[in-house]
Amino acid sequence: MIMTKTYERFDFDELTPHERYKLLIGTVVPRPIALVTTVDLEGNVNAAPFSFFNVLTSDPAILAIGIENHKDLSLKDTSQNIRLTEAFTVNIVDDDLVTGMNICAVAFPKGVDEMQKAGLTAIAGTHVPCPRIGEAPAAFECVRHMTIELGRSRQIVLGRVVALHLRSDLVDGDRKYVNQQGLHAVGRMGGIGYARTSDQFDLATPSLEMWNLENEDQAAQ
C-alpha cells in the first residue's frame, strides 16, 4: 500500500530573508565547511569558517565560497583580504579541528588573530601569501578567479586551486585516491548542528546496458 505524502509549499518571494535562510540551511545538508585563512596587506592573518562552500569544477579547478557582509553591509575581513591580496586558503575541517573552527567563528574585533586564539598552527603558503592551518587534514591554496556580487549583502568568491596540501596518510599519491573515511570531515547542518561523515556507503551507478538487463529480467517475472 502506497502512503500519500503531504507537502507544504513556501513561495520564496513572500518570505523574509531570514525565513529563506532557515529553510535553505535546514534542507541543504550536510554542507562542507571551509575554514578560510587570509591575510591583509600588512600580513595580519584572519581565519573564519563558511558553510556556503563547495567545489564547482575540476577543469579549471574552482572552489566557491559564499560570504555574507556585516549587518551594516561592510565587508567581512575575509572578503576584504581576498580583494586586496587576490588569494585565500580553504582548510578542510575534521573532528579534531571542530573546536578550533568554532573559536575562529567568534566575532573578535578586527585585527585579532583567530588562529592564535584557537591555538592553531600557521604554516606559510607555497603559492599564496596566506598560511594554511597545520592541524587541518587538507588545505587548498587558491587565487581569486572571480567575485560575484549578489545584491548588497553577499559575495560569491570563486577561487582557482593552485595547490593542495593533503596529509600523507590520507592519499595514494600515484592513484590520487583520497581515503575519505580517514579524512573524518565534518559538515554543517541547520542551526547549530553538525554532522560527521564517518557513516558512508558505496553505490555504483549502473550502465544503461545493466539497467536495461535488470528491468527486462523484472518484466519477465
N, C-alpha and C positions, 0 to 999 in steps of 0.2 A: 504494500500500500504506500503510495506516494503522499507524503505530508505536504500540505500547502504552506509555503513560507510567505510571511508578510514583510514588507519593506516600508521604511519611512523615507520620504524624499525631502532633500534640502536644496532649495534654489539659492545658489551662492550669491546671486545679485541681491538677494533680500536679507543676507546675513551681515553682521558686523565683521570687521577684520578679525577680531578675537574669536568669534564663533567659528569662522572659517578655519582659523589656526587650530582650534581644539579638535575639529573634525579631521583635519588633514593629518596632524601628528598622532592622533589616536587610531587612524586607519592605515596609514602608510608606515608599516612596522615590519621587522625592526629596521632602523636606519643606521648605516655605518657612521662612525664618529671620526671626524678629522680633528686631531689636536694640532692646530696650526701654529707654527713658530714663524715670526717675522722680526725684522729689525728696522729701526728708524735710521735717518741719515747719520746720526751720531753713533750708531751701533748698539743702541739700547734694545734689549730683547723683549719681545712680547709673546705670550703663549695663551691661546684661547681655543676652547672646543666648539665645534659646529657639527650638528647632525643633519643639516640640509646639505648633504655631501654625497657624491658618487663619482664613478668613472663613466665617461661618455663614449670614448672611442680609443682604440689602440693604435690607429694609424691616421693622423698623429695621436700620440698618447696624451689624452686630455682628461684632467680631473676638474670637477665643478664644485664650487662652494657657494652657498647662499649666505650672505652676510647682511644682517639687519642693522640699520642705523640706530643711534641712540634715540630716545624719545623726542629730543629737540631736533632730530634729523641730522645732527652732526655725525661724521664718520667715526666708526669704531677704530681703535688703534690698528687692528688687522687690516682693514680696508685702506686706511691712510698709509700704512707702511708699504703695502703692496703697490700703491700708486707711486710712492716715492722711489722704491728700490726695484720694482718690477719682478719681485721674487718672493717665494714663500716655501715652507716645507710642511708637508702633511705627515704627521706621525700617527700611526695606527694604534688604537687603544686596546690593550689586552687586560686580563683580570688583574695583573699586578700593577697596572698603570691607572686603574679606576680612581683610586684615592687622589693621586696627583692630578689627574684630569679634573676632578671635581674642585680641587683647590684653585686650579687655573681658571675655573669658571666664576670665581668670586669677583665682584665688581671693585677691584682695587683701584686706587687713584692712578691717573696717568703717570707713567714713569716708574711704577713699581714692577720689579722683575718677578713675574708669576712663577717662573721655573725655580727661582731661588726660594720663594715662599713654600713651594711644594717639595723642595729637596730633590729636584731633578737635575740630571747632568746634561750640560750643554756641550755638544761636540760640533766643532766647526764644520760648516758645509764644504763640499768639494767643488760644487759648481755654482753655488749661490751664497750670498753674504750671511744668510740666517742659519743658525745652528739647527741640528736635529737633536732629538731627545735620546740620550743614551739608553734609557730604560725601555724605549719603545721597541717592539719586535720588528717593525718595519717603518721606513721613512722615505717619502717621495720628495726629492728636490724638484721644484717647479719654477719656471719662469712664466710671467703673466702672458697669456695668449690674447685674451680679450676680457673686457669688463662690460657687462650688460646692465644698464640702469633700468630698474623696474620701478617706475614712479619715483617718489622721493624717499621711500622708506627702505629700499633694499637694493643690493647689487648681487649679481651672479658673476663670480670671478672664474674664468676658465684658465687653468694653468697647464702648460705643456711640461710633461715629466722629462727631466733631463738625466736623472739618476735615481736609482732605488737602492737603499741600504736595507738588506734583509738578513736577519740573524742566520748564521751558517747552518744551524741545526734544523732550520725550517725549509731549506731549499736544496733540491738536487740541481747543482749548477749546470750539469751537462744537459739535462732534460728540461730545465727551467720549471720543474714541478715544485709547487709550494705545498707544504704539509699544513693544510687548513685546520686540522684538529689540533696540531701543536701550536698554532697561532693563538688560540684562545681569544679571538677577537670578541669585543663587546659591542652590542648595538643599542640604540636608543629606542625606547617605546614611548607611549604617551605620558604626559605629566612628568613625574619624577622616576618613572620606571625604566629599567634597563633589562637587557636580555643577553645571555651567553650563547655562543654559537657551538657549544660542545655537543649538542644533540643534533646530529646530522644523519641524513640518509641519502643513498645513491638512487638515481632514477634515470636510466638511459632513454633518450628519445628514439623510438623505433623508426627504421627506414620506412618509406612508403610501401616497399615490397613486403616487408614484415607485417605492417599494419593491414594491408590487403589480405595477406595469407591468414592472419589471425581472425579477421572478420569473416572471411569465407568459411573458415572452419566453424565459427559460431553459427553462421547462417545455415550450415548444413546439418546442425544438430536438431 
